[in-house]
Amino acid sequence: MNLEVAGPDEIRAAFGQAVTAAADWADEVAGVAGVLAEAADWYEGLQMAASTIRYLHSAAHRFSAAQTALTTAQEQLLAALTDFSTHDGQVAEAVADAGYNLASAHVLVGDGAGRPALDLVEERLMTATRAAQRGEGTKEGKDRLRVSGQMALRPGERVAGSGSVADISGALALAAAVDGPEGRQVHLGLPIYPEDKPSWRGGHAPSREVVVNEDGEECAVDTGADATVVLAAADAARLPEVVEDIIARAVKADRRFQQVVKDYERLHAARTLLEGARHPGRAQEAIGLDERVRQEARTQQQRRYHIERAVERLNPADRAVYDERQRRIDASGRDAWHPDADAEAAEVCGLTVDEYHEMRDLDRIPYQQRTAAQSARLDQLKHGGGTALHPGLPPLLAEQAALVCGLTLAEYREMEALERIPKRSKVEHYNRGRRVRTHAEQARLDELDAAPGGVTGATPRATDKLRGEYLSMLRAHHASKAKLADAKAAQAAMDATARPLDQTTVAELDRVTAELGVVSVRHDEMAGWASASAEIPARNGGTLVVEALQEEDGGVSYRVDRQPADADEDWSVGSATDPFTTTAGGLRKVAKLARELAGAGESPGA
């Protein structure tokens, strides 16, 4: 941050540099946190030592905390910039208009000889100060984002103001007030990523435009139009009321959720006592097995849901081929391997029956107990020569994935191989001494990722999300079939050793188990799902959707997304692109910004 600045524009630019730096660092730190968390999950699935997993999760948590701190710093810097513009900035502009420097000794002290024109400066200072105290002079005409020259405007329209708010991941909500023949409208784009901010053109622009970059080359840029809603001034002005209603309902739902958690803990304790009579000394183990089977089965069902959401977008011819492959796969078990279908399971894995048995036995050895040779052999059999992080899909699944990605099988295998090569870091120091993708390899991978066929979304970003989510869920679903099969086998073995109980105890155990099942279902229905939502129609088609998301550990996060006018019935917040995600305070900031730009508030944020 430049500490030698003096004029109002220079001061604002210095604040802006600090805000950008904080956002960039927050983005980098969040990326590291995500990689560590993903690695911890994968390694936990490989049964790595629990202490190692705890260290990884702890490191990820600390990086997340650092990202939160940086995001908070960014918000504070934005607030400082807003406050400066509202107060001292107006005084500074009055001084500058008089032809003097805000930090000049002539202005601050005066020296008798080189005094400024005090009558003119005093008049403008008093005018600006009184306006600042009343909150005037900032409501209209303050284009904080300087978007008046880049917005796609219709005849007779002009930008009347703009502002932004950052979410918890560093993405932005960009807003601009536009006056025109139809009155004032507020363009609200969210989320707009910091790197896309210079290309944002509002809700009336085409989704993508071809521009000439600094190297003189033509390239396509995302204008953010697909993520932008155009609200009537009246709708933008009532957004704070809508937001407060959502927050109030979400808080009440969170209280109910906390009670569900308490009920679950009470019933779990009661079942533990009863299971102790059936499985002396092993009650927790028996309950744990039942819960493991339930959770694994539920997770597999969720993975299939996400897989199907992408597959249903295939054209009829590709869908027929895909379904034929799926019938062969399901013969071995849909979510878990059938205990008496080893031949079918081996076919799905692209192995002989003997190789399938070898893979299954190696997979059951805890990660930390495997030799290097055993790990290498497991990678060859289970991951197609890849790794747990970057597996090679077996033939039948690879053929399905190629259809979804719009590639031939050979092209899909090429994409798998390129993905296994680490991406080149922006910091050249980290590229030394290790194999990273060349620029040509990265260009080829980008070309394969952008294949025009297969499953596509409304925008390139939506297409990436659909395909990426599909591949992630397909790999995880296939890899977890053995886990669910083993859990069911262990559950059956445990049940075979149960001691008989008297009828009264059996009835009580059945009652508690049934109630616990109901509470568990209720918990699953609430945790991770929307507890309150609202919709506001947009002038450019579609709807602004605001929802509260019940967190599994308690508490609420808030998400804002644009539902396209042509969205299908399965659309939900975050299903096409990542939504703008924030806290209650952040949501209030977005609503306040929209209200102010609608002309009903004080001053738009910086």
ZAMARGU-4260 file (C-alpha; in steps of 0.2 Angstrom, whole numbers, plus 5000, padded with zeros to 4 digits):
<rodrens>
0) 5000/5000/5000 | 5007/5017/4995 | 5010/5028/5010 | 5016/5043/5000 | 4999/5047/4993
5) 4991/5064/4995 | 4976/5067/4984 | 4959/5059/4986 | 4960/5048/4970 | 4978/5042/4975
10) 4972/5038/4992 | 4957/5028/4985 | 4969/5019/4973 | 4980/5014/4988 | 4966/5007/4997
15) 4961/4998/4982 | 4978/4990/4980 | 4977/4984/4998 | 4960/4977/4995 | 4966/4968/4980
20) 4981/4961/4988 | 4970/4954/5003 | 4958/4946/4991 | 4973/4938/4981 | 4981/4931/4996
25) 4964/4925/5003 | 4961/4916/4986 | 4978/4908/4987 | 4976/4902/5005 | 4959/4895/5002
30) 4966/4885/4988 | 4979/4877/4999 | 4966/4874/5012 | 4955/4865/4999 | 4969/4854/4993
35) 4974/4849/5011 | 4956/4845/5016 | 4954/4835/5000 | 4970/4825/5003 | 4965/4822/5021
40) 4948/4814/5015 | 4957/4803/5002 | 4970/4797/5014 | 4957/4794/5027 | 4948/4783/5014
45) 4965/4774/5012 | 4965/4771/5031 | 4981/4781/5034 | 4986/4783/5052 | 4973/4793/5061
50) 4986/4805/5068 | 4992/4809/5051 | 4974/4813/5046 | 4972/4824/5061 | 4987/4834/5057
55) 4981/4837/5039 | 4964/4842/5045 | 4972/4854/5057 | 4983/4861/5044 | 4968/4864/5033
60) 4958/4872/5047 | 4972/4884/5050 | 4973/4889/5032 | 4954/4891/5032 | 4956/4902/5047
65) 4969/4912/5039 | 4958/4914/5023 | 4944/4920/5034 | 4956/4933/5043 | 4961/4939/5026
70) 4943/4940/5020 | 4939/4950/5035 | 4954/4961/5032 | 4948/4964/5015 | 4931/4969/5021
75) 4938/4981/5034 | 4949/4989/5020 | 4933/4990/5009 | 4924/4998/5024 | 4939/5010/5027
80) 4938/5015/5008 | 4919/5018/5010 | 4921/5028/5026 | 4935/5039/5018 | 4924/5042/5002
85) 4910/5047/5013 | 4919/5059/5025 | 4937/5064/5022 | 4936/5060/5004 | 4923/5073/5000
90) 4933/5086/5010 | 4949/5081/5000 | 4939/5083/4983 | 4934/5100/4989 | 4952/5105/4992
95) 4958/5097/4976 | 4944/5107/4967 | 4952/5122/4974 | 4969/5118/4967 | 4977/5112/4982
100) 4985/5096/4989 | 4976/5088/5004 | 4992/5085/5013 | 5000/5101/5008 | 5007/5111/5023
105) 4998/5127/5015 | 4982/5118/5018 | 4985/5110/5034 | 4995/5123/5043 | 4997/5139/5032
110) 5013/5149/5031 | 5007/5167/5029 | 5015/5169/5012 | 5008/5154/5002 | 4991/5153/5010
115) 4977/5146/4998 | 4962/5155/4993 | 4954/5153/5010 | 4937/5160/5005 | 4935/5148/4991
120) 4942/5133/5001 | 4932/5137/5016 | 4916/5138/5007 | 4919/5121/4998 | 4925/5113/5014
125) 4909/5118/5023 | 4898/5113/5009 | 4906/5096/5008 | 4907/5093/5027 | 4888/5097/5029
130) 4884/5085/5015 | 4894/5071/5022 | 4886/5073/5039 | 4869/5072/5031 | 4874/5057/5020
135) 4871/5067/5005 | 4882/5068/4989 | 4886/5049/4989 | 4869/5042/4985 | 4869/5047/4967
140) 4882/5047/4954 | 4896/5038/4963 | 4902/5024/4951 | 4914/5016/4964 | 4918/5002/4953
145) 4921/5013/4938 | 4909/5002/4927 | 4901/5016/4917 | 4912/5013/4903 | 4911/4994/4902
150) 4892/4991/4906 | 4881/4985/4892 | 4868/4999/4892 | 4852/5001/4882 | 4847/5017/4873
155) 4844/5031/4885 | 4852/5022/4900 | 4867/5028/4911 | 4876/5021/4926 | 4870/5031/4942
160) 4881/5022/4954 | 4890/5005/4959 | 4897/4995/4973 | 4903/4978/4978 | 4903/4966/4993
165) 4915/4951/4995 | 4908/4933/5000 | 4917/4921/5012 | 4928/4914/4998 | 4933/4930/4990
170) 4920/4930/4976 | 4911/4947/4974 | 4894/4953/4972 | 4895/4968/4960 | 4880/4980/4959
175) 4877/4995/4948 | 4862/5007/4947 | 4856/5011/4930 | 4844/5025/4925 | 4834/5024/4909
180) 4817/5026/4901 | 4810/5012/4912 | 4816/5021/4928 | 4830/5015/4939 | 4836/4997/4939
185) 4849/4988/4949 | 4861/4976/4940 | 4867/4963/4953 | 4880/4951/4948 | 4885/4937/4960
190) 4896/4928/4961 | 4909/4937/4950 | 4926/4931/4953 | 4940/4945/4956 | 4949/4940/4940
195) 4932/4942/4930 | 4928/4959/4938 | 4936/4969/4924 | 4925/4960/4911 | 4908/4962/4920
200) 4896/4971/4909 | 4879/4969/4918 | 4864/4959/4915 | 4860/4964/4897 | 4877/4959/4889
205) 4880/4943/4880 | 4887/4929/4890 | 4904/4929/4882 | 4913/4942/4871 | 4929/4941/4861
210) 4941/4954/4866 | 4959/4958/4861 | 4971/4955/4876 | 4987/4964/4880 | 4997/4953/4868
215) 4986/4958/4854 | 4977/4941/4853 | 4959/4938/4852 | 4951/4929/4867 | 4934/4925/4874
220) 4929/4932/4891 | 4915/4929/4903 | 4905/4945/4905 | 4896/4939/4920 | 4879/4942/4912
225) 4873/4924/4916 | 4876/4927/4935 | 4868/4944/4934 | 4850/4949/4939 | 4842/4965/4934
230) 4830/4971/4948 | 4817/4984/4947 | 4821/4998/4960 | 4806/4994/4970 | 4812/4975/4972
235) 4830/4980/4975 | 4824/4992/4989 | 4814/4979/4998 | 4828/4966/4998 | 4834/4970/5016
240) 4816/4966/5022 | 4817/4949/5012 | 4834/4946/5019 | 4829/4949/5037 | 4814/4937/5035
245) 4825/4923/5028 | 4838/4926/5042 | 4824/4925/5056 | 4817/4909/5049 | 4834/4902/5047
250) 4838/4905/5065 | 4822/4897/5071 | 4826/4882/5060 | 4843/4881/5067 | 4836/4880/5085
255) 4825/4866/5079 | 4840/4857/5072 | 4849/4859/5088 | 4835/4850/5097 | 4836/4836/5084
260) 4854/4834/5088 | 4850/4833/5107 | 4836/4820/5103 | 4848/4810/5093 | 4861/4810/5107
265) 4848/4805/5120 | 4841/4791/5110 | 4859/4785/5105 | 4863/4784/5123 | 4847/4773/5127
270) 4851/4762/5112 | 4869/4759/5118 | 4862/4753/5135 | 4850/4741/5126 | 4863/4735/5113
275) 4875/4731/5128 | 4863/4717/5133 | 4863/4710/5115 | 4881/4712/5112 | 4890/4713/5129
280) 4905/4724/5127 | 4902/4728/5109 | 4887/4739/5109 | 4896/4754/5102 | 4903/4742/5088
285) 4886/4736/5084 | 4878/4753/5083 | 4893/4759/5073 | 4891/4745/5060 | 4873/4749/5058
290) 4877/4768/5056 | 4891/4764/5044 | 4880/4754/5033 | 4866/4768/5033 | 4878/4782/5030
295) 4888/4773/5016 | 4872/4768/5008 | 4865/4786/5009 | 4881/4793/5002 | 4881/4781/4987
300) 4863/4786/4984 | 4868/4805/4984 | 4883/4801/4972 | 4871/4792/4960 | 4860/4807/4961
305) 4874/4819/4955 | 4879/4807/4942 | 4862/4806/4935 | 4860/4824/4935 | 4874/4825/4922
310) 4869/4810/4912 | 4851/4816/4909 | 4858/4830/4898 | 4865/4817/4886 | 4857/4816/4869
315) 4846/4801/4866 | 4859/4791/4856 | 4873/4794/4868 | 4861/4790/4883 | 4856/4773/4875
320) 4874/4768/4874 | 4877/4775/4892 | 4862/4765/4899 | 4868/4749/4890 | 4885/4750/4899
325) 4876/4754/4916 | 4865/4738/4915 | 4881/4728/4914 | 4889/4738/4928 | 4873/4736/4939
330) 4873/4717/4937 | 4888/4716/4950 | 4878/4727/4962 | 4872/4745/4961 | 4880/4753/4976
335) 4890/4739/4983 | 4897/4723/4976 | 4885/4708/4978 | 4894/4694/4988 | 4890/4681/4975
340) 4894/4691/4959 | 4913/4691/4959 | 4913/4687/4940 | 4902/4702/4936 | 4912/4713/4948
345) 4928/4708/4940 | 4921/4713/4923 | 4917/4730/4929 | 4934/4732/4936 | 4942/4727/4920
350) 4951/4712/4929 | 4951/4693/4929 | 4942/4685/4944 | 4959/4681/4952 | 4965/4699/4949
355) 4948/4705/4957 | 4951/4694/4972 | 4969/4700/4974 | 4963/4719/4973 | 4950/4716/4986
360) 4962/4708/4998 | 4975/4722/4995 | 4962/4735/4998 | 4957/4727/5015 | 4975/4730/5021
365) 4976/4746/5031 | 4986/4759/5021 | 5000/4761/5034 | 5003/4742/5034 | 5005/4740/5015
370) 5022/4737/5008 | 5028/4748/4994 | 5026/4734/4982 | 5008/4731/4988 | 5003/4749/4986
375) 5010/4749/4968 | 5001/4733/4964 | 4985/4740/4971 | 4987/4756/4961 | 4989/4746/4946
380) 4973/4735/4949 | 4961/4747/4957 | 4967/4764/4950 | 4971/4758/4932 | 4990/4763/4935
385) 4985/4780/4942 | 4983/4785/4960 | 4969/4787/4973 | 4969/4806/4969 | 4970/4803/4950
390) 4963/4786/4946 | 4961/4778/4929 | 4943/4772/4927 | 4941/4754/4921 | 4935/4751/4903
395) 4916/4752/4905 | 4916/4767/4916 | 4929/4776/4905 | 4917/4773/4890 | 4903/4781/4900
400) 4914/4796/4906 | 4920/4799/4888 | 4902/4801/4882 | 4898/4813/4896 | 4914/4823/4892
405) 4911/4823/4873 | 4927/4814/4870 | 4932/4797/4861 | 4939/4784/4873 | 4957/4788/4867
410) 4954/4806/4871 | 4947/4803/4888 | 4963/4792/4892 | 4974/4806/4886 | 4964/4818/4897
415) 4967/4806/4912 | 4986/4805/4909 | 4987/4824/4908 | 4977/4827/4924 | 4990/4815/4933
420) 5004/4828/4929 | 5004/4842/4942 | 4999/4859/4936 | 5012/4872/4934 | 5012/4883/4949
425) 5011/4902/4947 | 5026/4903/4959 | 5041/4897/4948 | 5051/4891/4963 | 5039/4877/4966
430) 5041/4870/4949 | 5059/4866/4951 | 5065/4848/4952 | 5048/4841/4948 | 5038/4836/4933
435) 5024/4848/4929 | 5013/4851/4914 | 5021/4860/4900 | 5012/4875/4892 | 5008/4864/4877
440) 5001/4850/4889 | 4990/4863/4898 | 4984/4869/4882 | 4979/4852/4876 | 4971/4848/4893
445) 4961/4864/4891 | 4956/4859/4874 | 4950/4842/4880 | 4940/4850/4895 | 4931/4861/4883
450) 4925/4848/4870 | 4909/4854/4863 | 4899/4837/4863 | 4893/4827/4878 | 4885/4835/4893
455) 4885/4854/4892 | 4878/4868/4903 | 4872/4886/4900 | 4890/4893/4901 | 4907/4886/4900
460) 4908/4887/4919 | 4892/4877/4921 | 4899/4864/4909 | 4915/4862/4919 | 4905/4861/4935
465) 4893/4847/4928 | 4907/4837/4920 | 4919/4839/4935 | 4905/4834/4948 | 4901/4819/4937
470) 4919/4813/4936 | 4921/4815/4955 | 4905/4806/4959 | 4908/4792/4947 | 4925/4789/4953
475) 4920/4790/4972 | 4905/4779/4969 | 4915/4765/4960 | 4929/4766/4973 | 4916/4765/4988
480) 4907/4749/4982 | 4919/4738/4991 | 4917/4749/5007 | 4899/4747/5008 | 4900/4728/5004
485) 4912/4725/5018 | 4901/4735/5030 | 4886/4725/5026 | 4896/4709/5028 | 4903/4715/5045
490) 4885/4719/5050 | 4879/4702/5045 | 4893/4694/5055 | 4889/4704/5070 | 4870/4700/5070
495) 4875/4681/5069 | 4883/4683/5086 | 4869/4692/5095 | 4863/4686/5112 | 4844/4682/5113
500) 4834/4695/5123 | 4818/4694/5132 | 4802/4701/5124 | 4801/4717/5134 | 4819/4722/5130
505) 4817/4717/5112 | 4802/4729/5111 | 4811/4743/5120 | 4826/4741/5108 | 4815/4741/5093
510) 4806/4757/5099 | 4822/4766/5103 | 4830/4760/5087 | 4814/4766/5077 | 4814/4783/5085
515) 4833/4785/5083 | 4830/4781/5064 | 4816/4794/5063 | 4827/4807/5071 | 4842/4802/5060
520) 4831/4804/5045 | 4826/4821/5052 | 4844/4826/5055 | 4848/4821/5037 | 4834/4831/5030
525) 4839/4847/5039 | 4858/4846/5039 | 4865/4853/5023 | 4848/4858/5016 | 4839/4875/5014
530) 4830/4880/5029 | 4822/4896/5021 | 4822/4904/5004 | 4815/4918/4994 | 4813/4923/4976
535) 4813/4940/4967 | 4809/4941/4948 | 4822/4948/4937 | 4819/4961/4923 | 4832/4951/4912
540) 4823/4935/4914 | 4825/4922/4928 | 4824/4925/4946 | 4836/4930/4961 | 4836/4916/4973
545) 4841/4919/4991 | 4842/4904/5003 | 4848/4899/5020 | 4858/4883/5022 | 4858/4873/5038
550) 4876/4868/5042 | 4878/4850/5048 | 4888/4856/5063 | 4875/4869/5067 | 4874/4887/5062
555) 4868/4894/5045 | 4876/4900/5029 | 4868/4910/5016 | 4868/4908/4997 | 4863/4919/4983
560) 4861/4913/4965 | 4852/4917/4948 | 4840/4905/4942 | 4840/4906/4923 | 4823/4909/4914
565) 4825/4892/4905 | 4831/4882/4921 | 4824/4864/4922 | 4814/4857/4936 | 4830/4850/4944
570) 4838/4867/4946 | 4843/4872/4963 | 4855/4885/4971 | 4873/4879/4966 | 4867/4866/4954
575) 4874/4875/4938 | 4888/4886/4945 | 4895/4890/4962 | 4883/4902/4972 | 4888/4918/4981
580) 4890/4911/4999 | 4891/4922/5014 | 4886/4925/5032 | 4871/4934/5039 | 4881/4950/5040
585) 4887/4948/5023 | 4870/4945/5016 | 4864/4961/5025 | 4878/4970/5016 | 4872/4964/4999
590) 4854/4969/5003 | 4859/4986/5010 | 4870/4989/4994 | 4855/4985/4983 | 4844/4996/4993
595) 4856/5011/4992 | 4858/5009/4974 | 4839/5009/4972 | 4840/5026/4979 | 4832/5022/4996
600) 4848/5021/5006 | 4863/5031/5011 | 4878/5027/5000 | 4884/5012/4990 | 4899/5002/4996
605) 4916/5003/4988
</rodrens>
